[in-house]
């Protein structure tokens, strides 16, 4: 049996005709940059995320960059974030000339540990970027309390978490900014790169729109140095179709996760793996990934066994950010972030996409049982 880590073709076939009609209409109009399709999707996304405003941008990575740029964060500033995330989180900080400052994670949720943040705050600290990893919200109440106490900006890295909730609030509506990715593998994926920045502040929203278009207002008059961060109208049009199905896809991922938990509970694996933990605070987990921890240094062996059995899996992430070669200048060393480092050695993502079947999950668990027996 073949079980891919992600199958986008099945999802596409269910809405192929509608998408192709929308693309055809856009081609007929020849309006590819910003315009009505982008504005319509921005309103839909803002409403979905429980925010007043949303500004479509070129990628989730650029969403982080533009939020920092609007706040004037740059050389001489420090930004606190997690070392256990996709590179773009810390890369955005470095791209604007600021210094990434890493805080270790909670071993259960894989998200930044709020209890460790305040010790890392200095007079140079300007912002915190909590990451809502794998679709589960970071613990935002203490993070916001710390930020308010020290007058810091909070940029939520919600690239993997659209639709996730924290204490009844949608992710992206809690901090000063929410940054989302529409990379094709996300729960809401485009046909290429795309992203959006949410905010509840009208002034910030207006600045985001200016900065995404080279800082120009009006055209050819530049008060700011921005960038080319515009989302394509075609991506916005496609996302407007797909966002209507997002709740259905979330529910399917949650159902699939529940089935994995039930199957593993009935298996003989026991303490040989650790399942994704549900946060102690109230959250809605939307499972962009279903990542287990594999004990006893058997992660790589298990991944190889899954591959030979036709099962897709992946390691998110093999190297924590503070130990990446490009960040050697920051002076971190092995042992500085022990929880993140240990997690990188054990983490393994299993297939959980909405269209996957019960038979496939049973097969996945049976192969894992045999491999770890």
C-alpha positions, 0 to 999 in steps of 0.5 A: 500500500502506498501512503504519501505524506500529502496528496494534493491531487485528490483535493484538487480533483474535487474542485477542479472545474470551479478553479479552472473557471476562476483561472479562466475568468482571471486570464480573460480579465488580464488583472493579475496584480492586486485588485478585486480578487485580492481585496475579496480574499483579504476580507474573507480571510480577516473574517475567518481569522476573527480580525479587522484587517488582512493584507495579502502578501507574497509568502508566509516568509514575507509576511514576517518580514513586512510585519517587522519592517512596518514596526521599524525593527532592524539593526541593533534590535533583538527579537525573541523567538523559538529555535524549533521552527521553519527557518523563515521565523528566524530568517525574517529577523536576520533579513531586517538586520535584527538579532534573533534571540532564542528561547527553548520550547515546551517539551509537550507542545513544541511551542516557545516556553513563556516561562523562559522568555523574560530572562532573555529580554534586554533594552534592545528587545523590540518584539516576540515571535511565538510560533504556533507549530504544527497547528497548535497554538502557543500559550499566548496569555503569558506571552501577551502579559510579558509583551505588554509589561515590556512594551514589545510587539508580538508577531504571531507566526501562524504559518501552520495554524490558520483556524487554530484557536487559543482560549476561544480566539482565532490565532492571528487575532491575539498579537499585533500581527498574525502571519500566515503561509499559503504554501501548497502543503498548508491546511489552506494551500495556494497553487504556489507561494502566498501569505497574509498578515492580519491585524486589528489596527487600521494604521498598521493595515494601511502601512502593510499595504504601502510596504508590500508595494515598494513603500509607494503612496501614491504611485512612484512616490516613496516615503518608505522603503518597502518591497515587492510583497504582493500576493498574486490575484490568481492565488487570491482567487484560488484561495477564495474557493478553497477557504470555503472548505477549510473547516471541513478539512480541519475536521478531517485532520482532527478525526484522523489524529483521533484515529491515530491516537486510538490505534496507537493506544491499542498497539504494542508500542507503549513507551517507544513513541510519544504522541503529539500532546494536547496543550494544557491551556484551551486550544483548537488543534488543526493538525498541519502535522501529526508529529510523533517522537521516536525514542531510543535513537530509532527515529531514522531507522523507523523513517527508513522502514516507513519509506520501504513500506511505501509510507511518506514521512518527514522530519520537521525539523532536523536541526534547531535554528540556533545551531544552523551554520548561518547563525554561528555568529550568534554564539550559540552552542550545543546544549544551549537549547536542550529540549529543542535539540532533543526534539530534533533527534526524535521528531517524525511527521506521519500522513494526516491529510484530510483525504487519507483513509482509515485503512492507510492509518491502520497500515501506518501503525502496523508498519511502525509496530513491526519496525519498533518491535 
